[in-house]
Amino acid sequence: ISGGHGMPLQSLPPDAIYFTVGDNDTFPALYLQAAEGVRPDVDIVNMSVASIVDFPEQLRARRPAIILSVISAERVGMLSGLKPATLTVAVEGSESALGVRREAAADSVTFSPTPMYGTPMPVDAVLFDILRTNRWRRPITFATTVGEVAPWLKPFARLDGLYWRIVPVQRPAVDIDVLKTNVLRSAYRGFADSSIVLDATSRTIGTQYAYTFDRLASALAAQGDVTTCRAVKARGLATLPSDRLNSSGTFRETCDR
């Protein structure tokens, strides 16, 4: 009813690497790329499929621009050394790739990686490999459908719309201009139309959309922009009614504080 979760594809930064997790956030984006020619510069990495041992080699063969440095055997070996290890990534990208001013970024960032799902899996090695080899030369992004970004990446995650962007700055401030542009650019068709029956998946996706409106309204309120906050909140409530979603707690932030 709303184009699926392929909408973030159009708002991603140039040459982004875009991590997804399931079918509802992956297939719409793949369709837009393959059939409609939308954003061929973006590399889509499904984190569920990435645990297939030979997936990275298939990805690299299909998308030569993807930045991977190790072969399958080495990647499997990486997993045993992750528990106490740190991962230091040099920061070499342009400001466009970094997503922040160059002077605000450090020369390198050190992570203490932990497995995404408790036990080390091939997807962890793929993620670590891409981060280490990429060195912020291409933007790293995660669909909001992934849920919470991995704890070791969360301090560097910034909500830029329907995706999180990993930037080389801890606890990055919201970029209101980017967030506002990406949240307001889409129509979110069908959610307010009571004649359309929403299945559970559509309600879940709609709740994700509403969350971004809520975060934008909260950021505007914190900045003191009451007028724009109220306009954003009104549009969110009109296009994504709470009683049509999976959560009644959307838009809980006030514009008057």
FENSUL-V313421 format. One record per residue. N is the residue number from 1. PSI is psi as a letter, one per 20 degrees, with the letter a starting at -180 (999 if undefined). Layout:
# FENSUL-V313421
n=N psi=PSI
n=N psi=PSI
This chain:
# FENSUL-V313421
n=1 psi=h
n=2 psi=j
n=3 psi=j
n=4 psi=b
n=5 psi=k
n=6 psi=i
n=7 psi=h
n=8 psi=h
n=9 psi=g
n=10 psi=h
n=11 psi=i
n=12 psi=q
n=13 psi=q
n=14 psi=p
n=15 psi=k
n=16 psi=q
n=17 psi=p
n=18 psi=o
n=19 psi=p
n=20 psi=r
n=21 psi=h
n=22 psi=a
n=23 psi=h
n=24 psi=h
n=25 psi=i
n=26 psi=g
n=27 psi=g
n=28 psi=h
n=29 psi=g
n=30 psi=h
n=31 psi=g
n=32 psi=h
n=33 psi=g
n=34 psi=g
n=35 psi=h
n=36 psi=i
n=37 psi=k
n=38 psi=p
n=39 psi=m
n=40 psi=i
n=41 psi=i
n=42 psi=p
n=43 psi=p
n=44 psi=p
n=45 psi=o
n=46 psi=p
n=47 psi=h
n=48 psi=g
n=49 psi=h
n=50 psi=i
n=51 psi=i
n=52 psi=p
n=53 psi=g
n=54 psi=j
n=55 psi=g
n=56 psi=h
n=57 psi=h
n=58 psi=g
n=59 psi=g
n=60 psi=h
n=61 psi=h
n=62 psi=h
n=63 psi=n
n=64 psi=h
n=65 psi=i
n=66 psi=q
n=67 psi=n
n=68 psi=q
n=69 psi=i
n=70 psi=q
n=71 psi=r
n=72 psi=g
n=73 psi=g
n=74 psi=h
n=75 psi=g
n=76 psi=h
n=77 psi=h
n=78 psi=h
n=79 psi=h
n=80 psi=h
n=81 psi=j
n=82 psi=h
n=83 psi=g
n=84 psi=i
n=85 psi=q
n=86 psi=q
n=87 psi=o
n=88 psi=p
n=89 psi=p
n=90 psi=q
n=91 psi=o
n=92 psi=i
n=93 psi=r
n=94 psi=r
n=95 psi=h
n=96 psi=g
n=97 psi=h
n=98 psi=h
n=99 psi=j
n=100 psi=r
n=101 psi=q
n=102 psi=h
n=103 psi=i
n=104 psi=i
n=105 psi=q
n=106 psi=r
n=107 psi=h
n=108 psi=q
n=109 psi=p
n=110 psi=p
n=111 psi=q
n=112 psi=n
n=113 psi=q
n=114 psi=q
n=115 psi=q
n=116 psi=h
n=117 psi=k
n=118 psi=g
n=119 psi=p
n=120 psi=p
n=121 psi=r
n=122 psi=h
n=123 psi=h
n=124 psi=g
n=125 psi=h
n=126 psi=g
n=127 psi=g
n=128 psi=g
n=129 psi=g
n=130 psi=g
n=131 psi=g
n=132 psi=g
n=133 psi=h
n=134 psi=h
n=135 psi=k
n=136 psi=k
n=137 psi=i
n=138 psi=q
n=139 psi=p
n=140 psi=p
n=141 psi=q
n=142 psi=p
n=143 psi=q
n=144 psi=h
n=145 psi=i
n=146 psi=h
n=147 psi=b
n=148 psi=p
n=149 psi=q
n=150 psi=p
n=151 psi=h
n=152 psi=i
n=153 psi=i
n=154 psi=h
n=155 psi=i
n=156 psi=j
n=157 psi=p
n=158 psi=p
n=159 psi=o
n=160 psi=j
n=161 psi=c
n=162 psi=k
n=163 psi=q
n=164 psi=p
n=165 psi=p
n=166 psi=o
n=167 psi=q
n=168 psi=l
n=169 psi=p
n=170 psi=q
n=171 psi=l
n=172 psi=q
n=173 psi=q
n=174 psi=p
n=175 psi=n
n=176 psi=h
n=177 psi=g
n=178 psi=g
n=179 psi=g
n=180 psi=g
n=181 psi=g
n=182 psi=h
n=183 psi=h
n=184 psi=i
n=185 psi=i
n=186 psi=q
n=187 psi=h
n=188 psi=l
n=189 psi=q
n=190 psi=h
n=191 psi=h
n=192 psi=i
n=193 psi=o
n=194 psi=i
n=195 psi=i
n=196 psi=p
n=197 psi=p
n=198 psi=p
n=199 psi=r
n=200 psi=h
n=201 psi=g
n=202 psi=h
n=203 psi=h
n=204 psi=g
n=205 psi=g
n=206 psi=h
n=207 psi=h
n=208 psi=g
n=209 psi=g
n=210 psi=h
n=211 psi=g
n=212 psi=h
n=213 psi=g
n=214 psi=g
n=215 psi=h
n=216 psi=g
n=217 psi=g
n=218 psi=g
n=219 psi=g
n=220 psi=h
n=221 psi=g
n=222 psi=h
n=223 psi=i
n=224 psi=j
n=225 psi=m
n=226 psi=h
n=227 psi=g
n=228 psi=h
n=229 psi=g
n=230 psi=h
n=231 psi=g
n=232 psi=g
n=233 psi=g
n=234 psi=g
n=235 psi=g
n=236 psi=g
n=237 psi=h
n=238 psi=h
n=239 psi=h
n=240 psi=m
n=241 psi=p
n=242 psi=h
n=243 psi=i
n=244 psi=j
n=245 psi=a
n=246 psi=i
n=247 psi=p
n=248 psi=j
n=249 psi=j
n=250 psi=q
n=251 psi=k
n=252 psi=i
n=253 psi=p
n=254 psi=q
n=255 psi=j
n=256 psi=j
n=257 psi=999
